[in-house]
Amino acid sequence: MGAFDHVHVSRVRCIGSIGAIFVTACAYLAVPTPMRVRANVSISAIDPTGRIAAGDKHTCAIALNNIIWCWGDNQFSQLGSAVFPDTESLVPIQTTSLPGSRIAHRIAAGANHTCVLATDGTVWCWGQNGNGNLGDGSFLNQGDPVQVVLDGTATMIAAGGSTTCAALSDNSLKCWGKGSSGQIGNGAALLSNGTPVSTSLVPDSFTVAHIEIGTTHSCAISVAGAAWCWGQSTFGRLGTTASSNAVTPTATASLGGTASKVAAGGTHTCALLTNETISCFGNNNMGQLGQALATASSSTPTLVTLAAAATHVTAGSQFTCTLLSTAVVHCFGDNASGQLGSGSSGAARESPGAVTGLTGTVVDVVAGASHACAVMSTGQVRCWGKNDLGQLGISTQTDSTIGTAIATLNVVPTTTTTTTTTTTTPTTTTTTTVAPTTTTAGSTTSSMVATSTTTTVAPVAVAVVNAAPKVVPLIHPMAMRRGSKVSAAKLAASVSMTIPKRSVGTMRISITKGKQYCAFVGTSLKAVRAGKCTIVVIFLPKKGRSVLRSNTLTVKS
């Protein structure tokens, strides 16, 4: 039989989704090899971001099994369980399930209320409702999730202060709740509005790519990368020199580049630019703009000096945190309660510094009023800062100046691996089988049709992912036509990573920026519309350090 007398089978299991329909695909690559081997690897094409939200003094997260858990202050029932007393919880408690077996997809928190976007495009809220924050038409606090009265399907949500907004599939923007400073953006200063109203989008072609709500102001990034803000204008938090509140979206001063995300804090705003820098404006009384304290405030967006490229930004009441491309978190601003995670509390600091206690790879970070939480690549949640009402979820009411893990909580969906051992005659065959999986969203049940193909290929070698490369890996930027697709294997190859031939760990592929331009469809990434999206490939070995690499995919019309 020549030099090869055995065949190695490497099993790859990938999970993707189409709306609320999840499909599992397994690809078997048979490659001649002179020895009997065991191998497995999992690739999870699930976005690990948007699964945790921090309010003023409470925090909520969507666990890996899609159950929602909340902890901290519950004075206004913001923990989402009508049977739980109106007292704080120092550990996560399970919220009431969404009606109709709906699945939570994204979560957002205001000062004292919480909202989730379900996979079927409905929005559900609970907690304080004195200003109509919950959008159900009433002004009564709700302990269990109630549905927002939306005339359409939501694609993203945001909450802050006592205001909530949702972008719909028809590119409209609806906001509700407190609007006394114009933060609803419908052309009037409304004390409160219990049902969603249309926000005036200027210009008419404005389409929301990302939205955030601060205490009394709102900001959005358009698909063109421009920033628009509305609401209270003091301290220059809208990025304009206006002396009066803006009741409709107003373009900020130049950010120094195009933006992809925005973070709205108590009285300041920061934008993540597509060149992976951070530009901030507004109040700087605690150094939350990353500028010297001598600069009390600024309406001019100013770049923050960072140690590495930024991939995410979040804003608290008077502090800011950013996730860097090195998978670490740096924070700056107020540190009275240890919200900078530096290992100590006290004086404010305008220079970004690393959060301690975050051993491993960080994939997401969120800030509340005076606390913050990071999601690790393993799905573990680590929080730091003020903890007077248990908002850190660590069983105490003592502030923490370092990232501290929440026991028994995991928020990143993972796949189950299967080890395969095979010995057979030397053939070289690639077989792909898609197994039908049915998931119910609301009252609708859908399923995929099973298909399979077989193709003969030439013998090839399968490279092992190098968890500690000795050379700088080649990153190959990708370009696609709108409507085309690319496989998970090719996405990994674009960052010089491949499926390992031995069972050494797990690989996850996520979209971290530009979700409006590309999306996962089954086990492939589809180019949705012209623009750029960023994918991150994370390799989590069973032993040794994890590897995180990102790439940019340009979608052409």
PANU-915332 format. One line per 3 residues: number of its first residue (from 1); their letters; for each residue x, y, z of C-alpha. Coordinates in Angstrom, 3 decimals. Layout:
<sites>
NUM = A = X/Y/Z ~ ...
</sites>
This chain:
<sites>
1 = MGA = 0.000/0.000/0.000 ~ 3.006/2.282/-0.340 ~ 4.254/4.652/2.334
4 = FDH = 0.765/5.258/3.752 ~ -1.208/2.400/5.232 ~ -3.569/4.198/7.617
7 = VHV = -6.013/7.087/7.384 ~ -6.392/9.812/9.987 ~ -9.881/11.231/10.455
10 = SRV = -10.175/14.672/12.028 ~ -13.709/15.553/13.103 ~ -14.755/19.203/13.118
13 = RCI = -18.039/20.323/14.639 ~ -19.342/23.813/13.775 ~ -22.415/25.599/15.083
16 = GSI = -24.100/28.507/13.341 ~ -27.501/30.118/13.273 ~ -30.084/31.620/10.969
19 = GAI = -32.222/33.813/13.177 ~ -33.623/31.384/15.704 ~ -32.745/28.291/13.639
22 = FVT = -29.543/26.617/14.766 ~ -27.805/24.038/12.570 ~ -24.919/21.717/13.358
25 = ACA = -22.536/20.685/10.593 ~ -19.731/18.128/10.789 ~ -16.942/17.960/8.216
28 = YLA = -14.727/14.862/8.058 ~ -11.339/15.203/6.354 ~ -9.621/11.896/5.673
31 = VPT = -5.867/12.300/5.175 ~ -3.274/9.529/4.718 ~ -0.918/9.283/7.691
34 = PMR = 1.507/6.574/8.836 ~ 0.040/6.213/12.314 ~ -3.209/5.761/14.205
37 = VRA = -4.315/9.060/15.815 ~ -7.075/10.650/17.892 ~ -8.272/14.144/17.053
40 = NVS = -11.089/16.575/17.646 ~ -11.753/20.310/17.642 ~ -14.821/22.518/17.931
43 = ISA = -15.515/25.775/16.186 ~ -18.251/27.958/17.633 ~ -19.510/30.584/15.195
46 = IDP = -21.384/32.421/17.928 ~ -20.833/36.061/18.837 ~ -19.766/36.192/22.515
49 = TGR = -20.531/39.925/22.861 ~ -23.777/41.603/23.907 ~ -24.573/38.907/26.471
52 = IAA = -24.002/41.056/29.570 ~ -25.257/44.501/30.644 ~ -24.553/46.720/33.639
55 = GDK = -26.991/49.256/35.083 ~ -26.429/51.748/37.871 ~ -26.303/49.119/40.626
58 = HTC = -27.392/45.893/38.979 ~ -26.008/43.573/36.317 ~ -27.642/40.991/34.039
61 = AIA = -26.282/38.347/31.685 ~ -27.477/35.705/29.235 ~ -25.918/32.386/30.253
64 = LNN = -24.587/29.822/27.801 ~ -27.914/27.929/27.964 ~ -29.753/31.219/27.167
67 = IIW = -31.176/31.567/30.691 ~ -31.050/35.180/31.932 ~ -29.444/35.842/35.316
70 = CWG = -29.372/39.168/37.222 ~ -27.801/40.374/40.459 ~ -27.425/43.520/42.557
73 = DNQ = -30.047/46.131/43.424 ~ -33.682/45.040/43.057 ~ -35.517/48.047/44.502
76 = FSQ = -37.404/48.489/41.238 ~ -37.597/44.757/40.297 ~ -34.783/45.229/37.780
79 = LGS = -33.589/41.668/38.428 ~ -36.557/40.346/36.463 ~ -38.363/38.051/38.896
82 = AVF = -41.696/39.057/40.389 ~ -41.357/36.376/43.073 ~ -38.006/37.702/44.307
85 = PDT = -38.305/40.307/47.083 ~ -37.477/43.959/46.366 ~ -34.093/43.638/48.010
88 = ESL = -30.630/43.244/46.598 ~ -29.157/39.891/45.573 ~ -25.437/39.345/46.098
91 = VPI = -25.393/36.431/43.646 ~ -27.051/35.872/40.250 ~ -30.753/34.923/40.371
94 = QTT = -32.692/33.500/37.460 ~ -35.142/35.888/35.834 ~ -38.583/34.848/34.669
97 = SLP = -38.357/33.146/31.263 ~ -39.451/35.029/28.178 ~ -42.995/34.011/27.120
100 = GSR = -43.464/31.583/24.253 ~ -40.089/29.890/24.807 ~ -38.389/32.880/23.219
103 = IAH = -34.593/33.016/23.308 ~ -32.723/36.096/24.509 ~ -30.195/37.336/21.946
106 = RIA = -28.918/40.679/23.310 ~ -29.327/42.409/26.671 ~ -29.183/46.072/27.741
109 = AGA = -29.562/47.855/31.069 ~ -30.624/51.359/32.030 ~ -30.186/52.878/35.461
112 = NHT = -32.877/50.684/37.035 ~ -34.432/48.670/34.192 ~ -33.361/45.874/31.876
115 = CVL = -34.340/44.910/28.324 ~ -33.562/41.982/26.032 ~ -33.817/41.517/22.290
118 = ATD = -35.166/38.047/21.499 ~ -34.126/36.042/18.452 ~ -37.535/36.625/16.869
121 = GTV = -37.022/40.408/16.894 ~ -39.297/41.159/19.859 ~ -38.128/43.287/22.790
124 = WCW = -38.928/42.526/26.441 ~ -38.231/44.774/29.456 ~ -38.635/44.783/33.237
127 = GQN = -37.840/46.967/36.237 ~ -38.474/50.660/36.829 ~ -41.205/52.121/34.628
130 = GNG = -42.001/55.501/36.146 ~ -41.117/57.265/32.901 ~ -42.397/54.562/30.582
133 = NLG = -38.908/53.016/30.395 ~ -40.370/49.589/29.564 ~ -42.385/50.685/26.526
136 = DGS = -45.445/48.611/27.398 ~ -47.815/51.578/27.550 ~ -48.009/51.584/31.342
139 = FLN = -46.057/53.436/33.995 ~ -46.007/50.583/36.505 ~ -42.825/48.804/37.580
142 = QGD = -42.706/45.248/36.271 ~ -41.006/42.312/37.976 ~ -41.423/39.977/35.009
145 = PVQ = -40.557/40.688/31.353 ~ -43.246/42.626/29.439 ~ -43.276/43.083/25.673
148 = VVL = -42.477/46.469/24.173 ~ -45.178/47.703/21.794 ~ -43.102/47.899/18.602
151 = DGT = -44.543/48.218/15.118 ~ -41.828/46.126/13.506 ~ -38.946/43.749/14.093
154 = ATM = -36.038/44.976/16.214 ~ -32.415/44.366/15.216 ~ -30.627/46.111/18.107
157 = IAA = -31.447/47.692/21.468 ~ -29.899/50.183/23.868 ~ -30.812/51.425/27.346
160 = GGS = -29.461/54.105/29.657 ~ -30.815/56.246/32.449 ~ -34.599/55.894/32.136
163 = TTC = -34.618/55.744/28.320 ~ -34.642/52.844/25.862 ~ -34.251/52.629/22.067
166 = AAL = -34.546/49.937/19.406 ~ -33.452/49.961/15.776 ~ -35.897/48.133/13.497
169 = SDN = -35.388/46.062/10.376 ~ -36.853/48.849/8.220 ~ -33.936/51.081/9.361
172 = SLK = -36.177/53.196/11.600 ~ -35.275/54.037/15.188 ~ -37.830/53.949/18.014
175 = CWG = -37.221/55.341/21.505 ~ -39.289/55.534/24.684 ~ -39.078/56.443/28.357
178 = KGS = -37.684/59.650/29.834 ~ -37.159/62.413/27.294 ~ -37.050/65.592/29.363
181 = SGQ = -33.659/66.531/27.879 ~ -34.553/65.481/24.342 ~ -32.881/62.061/24.632
184 = IGN = -35.790/60.365/22.819 ~ -34.912/62.460/19.779 ~ -38.383/62.902/18.287
187 = GAA = -38.258/66.691/18.140 ~ -39.670/67.443/21.572 ~ -38.596/67.432/25.197
190 = LLS = -40.982/64.924/26.742 ~ -40.988/64.256/30.465 ~ -41.935/60.674/29.733
193 = NGT = -43.311/58.528/26.939 ~ -44.637/55.048/27.691 ~ -44.803/53.799/24.100
196 = PVS = -42.109/53.898/21.401 ~ -42.009/56.934/19.117 ~ -39.962/57.486/15.969
199 = TSL = -36.665/59.262/16.426 ~ -35.999/61.897/13.774 ~ -33.114/60.635/11.680
202 = VPD = -31.053/63.367/10.037 ~ -30.377/63.083/7.172 ~ -33.118/60.843/5.802
205 = SFT = -30.486/58.347/4.597 ~ -29.133/57.889/8.138 ~ -29.106/54.201/9.083
208 = VAH = -28.108/53.153/12.595 ~ -25.127/50.821/12.852 ~ -24.704/51.161/16.638
211 = IEI = -26.508/53.042/19.394 ~ -25.814/53.806/23.062 ~ -27.728/55.762/25.697
214 = GTT = -26.133/57.629/28.589 ~ -27.816/59.057/31.665 ~ -29.511/61.922/29.778
217 = HSC = -28.188/61.748/26.210 ~ -28.161/59.301/23.311 ~ -25.655/58.711/20.505
220 = AIS = -25.649/56.575/17.377 ~ -23.172/55.645/14.659 ~ -24.444/55.585/11.089
223 = VAG = -23.481/52.910/8.573 ~ -21.325/55.610/6.966 ~ -19.309/55.868/10.190
226 = AAW = -20.583/59.261/11.361 ~ -21.599/60.031/14.955 ~ -24.920/61.672/15.830
229 = CWG = -26.010/62.599/19.365 ~ -29.083/64.125/21.014 ~ -30.324/65.005/24.495
232 = QST = -28.652/67.032/27.221 ~ -25.820/69.146/25.849 ~ -23.903/70.338/28.920
235 = FGR = -20.152/69.678/29.115 ~ -20.040/69.113/25.338 ~ -21.214/65.505/25.643
238 = LGT = -22.975/65.748/22.241 ~ -19.746/66.680/20.490 ~ -21.103/70.116/19.585
241 = TAS = -20.775/73.634/20.974 ~ -24.557/73.991/21.320 ~ -25.676/75.671/24.538
244 = SNA = -29.134/74.081/24.519 ~ -30.327/70.480/24.527 ~ -30.772/68.734/21.173
247 = VTP = -34.240/67.232/20.653 ~ -33.224/65.593/17.357 ~ -29.999/63.822/16.331
250 = TAT = -27.172/66.272/15.663 ~ -23.876/65.497/13.936 ~ -20.853/65.669/16.227
253 = ASL = -17.673/67.500/15.371 ~ -15.113/65.499/13.409 ~ -14.024/62.359/15.216
256 = GGT = -10.773/62.210/13.302 ~ -12.005/59.254/11.270 ~ -15.007/57.016/10.664
259 = ASK = -16.575/55.309/13.671 ~ -17.953/51.814/14.272 ~ -19.189/51.978/17.893
262 = VAA = -20.119/54.578/20.484 ~ -20.257/54.588/24.294 ~ -22.378/57.095/26.225
265 = GGT = -21.601/57.627/29.903 ~ -22.962/59.923/32.574 ~ -21.797/63.185/30.999
268 = HTC = -19.265/62.065/28.378 ~ -19.098/60.099/25.132 ~ -16.414/58.004/23.423
271 = ALL = -16.370/56.552/19.907 ~ -14.415/53.576/18.566 ~ -13.000/54.449/15.157
274 = TNE = -12.450/52.002/12.328 ~ -8.701/52.573/12.609 ~ -8.985/51.057/16.111
277 = TIS = -8.482/54.282/18.054 ~ -10.752/55.923/20.661 ~ -12.023/59.506/20.422
280 = CFG = -13.790/61.071/23.446 ~ -15.652/64.289/24.288 ~ -17.738/65.772/27.116
283 = NNN = -17.022/66.065/30.828 ~ -13.476/65.334/31.986 ~ -13.747/66.134/35.690
286 = MGQ = -12.366/62.684/36.523 ~ -10.159/62.164/33.479 ~ -12.812/60.045/31.750
289 = LGQ = -11.824/61.503/28.371 ~ -8.300/60.215/28.793 ~ -7.059/63.817/28.900
292 = ALA = -5.249/65.771/31.626 ~ -7.530/66.904/34.439 ~ -6.668/70.491/33.562
295 = TAS = -9.093/70.016/30.658 ~ -12.366/70.230/32.583 ~ -14.496/69.382/29.545
298 = SST = -14.324/69.429/25.768 ~ -16.906/69.369/22.990 ~ -14.142/68.542/20.504
301 = PTL = -13.552/64.792/20.046 ~ -9.967/64.045/21.094 ~ -7.983/60.841/20.595
304 = VTL = -7.011/58.833/23.677 ~ -3.424/57.599/23.961 ~ -3.656/53.806/24.160
307 = AAA = -1.068/51.052/24.551 ~ -2.478/49.073/21.609 ~ -5.272/49.075/19.049
310 = ATH = -8.791/49.184/20.512 ~ -11.599/46.764/19.622 ~ -14.362/47.941/22.001
313 = VTA = -15.221/50.848/24.303 ~ -17.707/51.232/27.171 ~ -18.493/54.201/29.433
316 = GSQ = -19.582/54.348/33.059 ~ -20.810/57.343/34.979 ~ -17.382/59.005/35.206
319 = FTC = -14.966/56.427/33.831 ~ -14.207/54.647/30.554 ~ -12.895/51.194/29.704
322 = TLL = -11.617/49.873/26.399 ~ -10.830/46.358/25.203 ~ -7.548/46.259/23.306
325 = STA = -6.455/43.993/20.473 ~ -4.144/42.323/22.980 ~ -7.324/41.014/24.690
328 = VVH = -6.729/43.055/27.854 ~ -8.866/45.857/29.331 ~ -7.589/49.363/30.095
331 = CFG = -9.663/51.890/32.083 ~ -9.355/55.575/33.015 ~ -11.312/58.177/34.974
334 = DNA = -12.952/58.002/38.406 ~ -11.533/55.384/40.762 ~ -13.245/56.167/44.066
337 = SGQ = -14.706/52.642/44.248 ~ -11.970/50.762/42.405 ~ -13.813/50.934/39.055
340 = LGS = -10.498/51.176/37.185 ~ -9.595/47.680/38.415 ~ -6.029/48.776/39.148
343 = GSS = -5.724/46.934/42.458 ~ -6.411/50.039/44.525 ~ -9.032/52.765/44.829
346 = GAA = -8.707/56.491/45.365 ~ -7.681/59.350/43.107 ~ -8.936/59.639/39.552
349 = RES = -6.540/58.739/36.736 ~ -6.630/60.161/33.209 ~ -4.136/57.704/31.701
352 = PGA = -5.465/54.280/30.631 ~ -4.187/51.420/32.758 ~ -4.679/47.651/32.771
355 = VTG = -7.387/45.972/34.835 ~ -5.848/43.355/37.098 ~ -7.365/39.968/37.838
358 = LTG = -8.315/39.251/34.214 ~ -6.031/36.285/33.595 ~ -6.800/34.948/30.125
361 = TVV = -8.448/36.392/27.030 ~ -11.183/39.037/27.333 ~ -13.876/39.070/24.629
364 = DVV = -16.259/41.744/25.984 ~ -16.443/44.443/28.658 ~ -19.337/46.545/29.986
367 = AGA = -19.503/49.433/32.460 ~ -22.244/50.365/34.905 ~ -22.394/53.565/36.935
370 = SHA = -19.371/52.715/39.110 ~ -18.614/49.084/38.313 ~ -17.603/47.025/35.294
373 = CAV = -17.563/43.408/34.161 ~ -15.510/41.509/31.598 ~ -16.425/38.333/29.751
376 = MST = -13.517/35.936/29.313 ~ -13.095/33.672/26.287 ~ -13.955/30.745/28.570
379 = GQV = -17.334/32.358/29.297 ~ -16.386/33.286/32.855 ~ -17.526/36.721/34.088
382 = RCW = -15.179/38.867/36.200 ~ -16.357/42.147/37.782 ~ -14.790/45.003/39.725
385 = GKN = -15.674/48.371/41.273 ~ -18.499/49.460/43.552 ~ -20.392/46.615/45.187
388 = DLG = -22.595/48.182/47.876 ~ -25.693/46.358/46.611 ~ -24.055/43.228/45.232
391 = QLG = -23.727/44.478/41.641 ~ -20.509/42.447/41.258 ~ -22.334/39.166/41.978
394 = IST = -19.523/37.813/44.169 ~ -21.515/37.030/47.354 ~ -20.344/40.121/49.271
397 = QTD = -21.090/43.836/49.477 ~ -17.447/44.817/49.534 ~ -15.985/46.810/46.648
400 = STI = -13.374/45.020/44.549 ~ -10.382/46.731/42.953 ~ -9.526/43.739/40.762
403 = GTA = -11.513/41.563/38.385 ~ -13.231/38.940/40.530 ~ -14.944/35.859/39.114
406 = IAT = -18.647/35.161/39.575 ~ -19.012/31.539/40.614 ~ -21.034/29.104/38.461
409 = LNV = -21.837/31.654/35.719 ~ -20.778/31.125/32.093 ~ -22.107/33.360/29.329
412 = VPT = -20.302/32.171/26.192 ~ -21.986/29.331/24.278 ~ -19.604/26.508/23.508
415 = TTT = -19.775/23.297/21.526 ~ -19.350/19.714/22.697 ~ -16.342/17.906/21.265
418 = TTT = -16.236/14.265/20.238 ~ -13.049/12.224/19.967 ~ -12.741/9.917/16.955
421 = TTT = -10.233/7.092/16.468 ~ -10.088/5.488/13.037 ~ -7.984/2.976/11.106
424 = TTP = -8.956/2.168/7.515 ~ -7.672/1.661/3.985 ~ -5.910/4.594/2.298
427 = TTT = -8.535/6.773/0.647 ~ -8.790/10.522/0.533 ~ -12.343/11.750/0.809
430 = TTT = -14.023/14.872/2.077 ~ -17.575/14.382/3.293 ~ -19.786/17.109/4.686
433 = TVA = -23.011/16.288/6.488 ~ -25.471/18.836/7.801 ~ -27.653/17.386/10.519
436 = PTT = -31.124/18.910/10.879 ~ -31.666/20.754/14.125 ~ -34.927/22.355/15.217
439 = TTA = -35.135/25.307/17.573 ~ -38.334/27.021/18.599 ~ -38.483/30.814/18.721
442 = GST = -41.800/32.116/19.982 ~ -44.448/29.831/18.512 ~ -42.613/29.192/15.257
445 = TSS = -40.633/26.001/14.636 ~ -38.303/25.573/11.681 ~ -35.839/22.911/10.610
448 = MVA = -33.020/22.488/8.102 ~ -33.057/19.771/5.456 ~ -30.170/17.317/5.717
451 = TST = -27.794/17.205/2.755 ~ -24.453/15.552/2.035 ~ -21.760/15.635/-0.639
454 = TTT = -18.674/13.505/-1.351 ~ -15.613/14.695/-3.245 ~ -12.296/12.985/-4.018
457 = VAP = -9.282/15.145/-3.314 ~ -5.515/14.804/-3.490 ~ -3.577/13.887/-0.338
460 = VAV = -2.803/17.001/1.712 ~ -1.154/17.719/5.029 ~ -3.124/19.277/7.844
463 = AVV = -1.209/21.880/9.847 ~ -1.481/22.114/13.612 ~ -2.478/25.449/15.144
466 = NAA = 0.609/26.855/16.789 ~ -0.383/28.258/20.176 ~ 2.964/30.032/20.526
469 = PKV = 4.163/30.989/17.033 ~ 7.811/31.915/16.709 ~ 7.108/34.173/13.766
472 = VPL = 4.553/36.894/13.232 ~ 1.488/35.243/11.652 ~ 0.377/36.433/8.238
475 = IHP = -3.022/38.090/8.197 ~ -4.725/38.025/4.824 ~ -7.442/40.717/4.539
478 = MAM = -10.463/39.345/2.715 ~ -12.792/40.911/0.147 ~ -16.182/39.499/-0.849
481 = RRG = -19.053/40.384/-3.098 ~ -22.387/41.076/-1.434 ~ -24.367/37.850/-1.093
484 = SKV = -21.326/35.558/-1.235 ~ -20.244/33.243/1.596 ~ -16.985/32.022/3.116
487 = SAA = -16.488/28.929/5.263 ~ -15.251/28.878/8.859 ~ -12.141/26.983/7.714
490 = KLA = -11.218/29.764/5.279 ~ -11.832/32.413/7.935 ~ -9.360/30.624/10.195
493 = ASV = -6.890/30.269/7.321 ~ -7.063/34.013/6.681 ~ -5.335/34.579/10.037
496 = SMT = -2.827/31.758/9.518 ~ -4.712/29.268/11.667 ~ -5.988/25.843/10.670
499 = IPK = -7.917/22.970/12.171 ~ -5.437/21.055/14.355 ~ -4.961/17.387/13.631
502 = RSV = -4.877/16.445/17.300 ~ -7.410/17.129/20.005 ~ -5.853/20.144/21.658
505 = GTM = -8.662/22.596/22.282 ~ -11.516/24.719/20.978 ~ -11.715/27.376/18.297
508 = RIS = -14.305/30.173/18.232 ~ -15.011/32.572/15.384 ~ -16.934/35.771/16.104
511 = ITK = -17.960/39.017/14.428 ~ -16.852/41.852/16.698 ~ -17.484/44.853/14.455
514 = GKQ = -19.688/45.573/11.466 ~ -22.433/43.044/12.163 ~ -24.631/44.990/9.731
517 = YCA = -22.238/44.139/6.891 ~ -21.763/40.403/7.444 ~ -23.523/37.673/9.411
520 = FVG = -23.270/33.965/10.130 ~ -25.572/31.787/8.055 ~ -25.277/28.204/9.142
523 = TSL = -21.548/27.426/9.241 ~ -20.552/30.159/6.783 ~ -20.104/33.908/6.956
526 = KAV = -22.289/35.798/4.480 ~ -21.526/39.238/3.032 ~ -24.734/41.205/3.669
529 = RAG = -24.053/44.747/2.478 ~ -21.183/46.958/1.363 ~ -18.868/47.859/4.227
532 = KCT = -16.291/46.296/6.527 ~ -16.614/43.802/9.370 ~ -14.031/42.443/11.770
535 = IVV = -13.812/38.757/12.634 ~ -11.912/37.354/15.594 ~ -10.597/33.796/15.697
538 = IFL = -9.811/32.521/19.179 ~ -7.978/29.246/19.738 ~ -8.365/27.896/23.280
541 = PKK = -5.876/25.089/23.916 ~ -6.393/22.570/26.674 ~ -2.907/23.471/27.817
544 = GRS = -0.988/26.683/27.356 ~ -2.055/30.186/26.388 ~ -4.905/31.001/24.048
547 = VLR = -4.357/32.595/20.639 ~ -6.502/35.487/19.415 ~ -6.214/36.900/15.909
550 = SNT = -8.484/39.283/14.032 ~ -9.014/40.121/10.383 ~ -10.982/42.616/8.337
553 = LTV = -13.451/41.509/5.679 ~ -14.454/44.079/3.060 ~ -17.856/43.583/1.440
556 = KS = -18.132/45.030/-2.044 ~ -21.447/45.905/-3.670
</sites>
